[in-house]
Amino acid sequence: MVDPVEVMRITARLSGVKVVRGKPMNQYLGPDRRSLALGLTLAFQFDWYFVDERLPRAPENTAADVDAAIRDRLSHASVIWATTKPETLEGFCDAGLVPRPRIADVLW
């Protein structure tokens, strides 16, 4: 069972955004919405994570907590991470595939 108060607490901690109960997501500023989306994604335990380059950067003051949460989630789940920047994957993945027009480079 999911405890919504706990989800909100984790989301706020990882996003660095002051969450206001009852405030709709569309009333937060764009950068705060992206940070909240990242925090909300990491507040849940999934079996699979699908990540693309639009994953927002963690706020500087919560980057260590976000990094730890990502490492924890990936240790218990599988991830498909699409990126054109392979350096983003270093430390998170055992292998990577970077598709290019008519060529695919296998990394690691």
N, C-alpha and C positions, 0 to 999 in steps of 0.2 A: 504494500500500500504506500502511496506517495503522500508525504506530508507537505502540503502547499507552503506552510510557513517555513519549513526547512529549505525547500526549493528556493523560496524568495531570499532567505538568508544567504545561501550559497551563491546565488546569482548576484546579489549585491556585493558580496565580498570579492568575488572574482572579477566583476565588472568595474568596481571602484565607483559606481554610480549610486547616489542616494536614491533608493527606491521609495516611492510614495504609494502607499496602499490605495488602490482604486484608480490610480492614474493610468490611462490607456497608453500603450506603447507608442502610438503615433503622436503623443503630446510631448515626448522626449525629443531633444535635439538629435540630429543625425548621428554624430559621433557617439552619443550616449546610447542610442538605439542599437548601434553596432556592438558596443561593449556589452550591453545587456543581452544581446543575442548570443554572444560568445559565452557569457556567464551562465545563461539559461541552458545552452547546449551542454556545458560541462557539469551542470547541476544534476543531470540524469545519468544513470548507468545504462548504456546501450550495448548490445552485442556487436553492432556495426556502426562505424562512423564514416560518413561521406563528407569529405572536406575539399573545398576548392580555393582558388586564390583570393576569393572575397572574404576569407576568414579575417576578421578584424585583428589588428595588433592589440596586444594586451596593454592596458594603461601602464605606464612606467611604475606606478606605485603598487600594482598588483601582478606584475610580470612573473615574479618568482612563484606566487601561488598558482597562477594560470599554467606555468610550465610544469609544476608538480602535478596539477590536476590532469593535464594532458598525458603526462607520463603514466600516471595511475590508470586513467581510462584505457590507454592503449595497451597496458600490460594485461588487461582483462577482456579486451575486445579486438576485433579486426578493423582495419581502416583502409579506405580507398581515398587517396589524397592526390588530387589533380593539381599540378603546378607546372609552370614553365621555369621555376627557380629551384633547381635541385638542392641548393644549399638550405632551403627551408626544411627539407626532410631530414637532414643530417641529425643524428641523435634520436630520431623518432622511429625510423624504419630500418629494417634489415636489408631491403632492396627497393629499388625504384625503377620506374619506366618513364622516360620523358619522350612523348611522341613529338615528332617533327614532320613536316611535309615529306611523305614517302620514306621516312627513316624513323626508326625507334632505337634510342640508345638505352642500353641496360646499364644501370649504375651500380656500383659497389660490387 
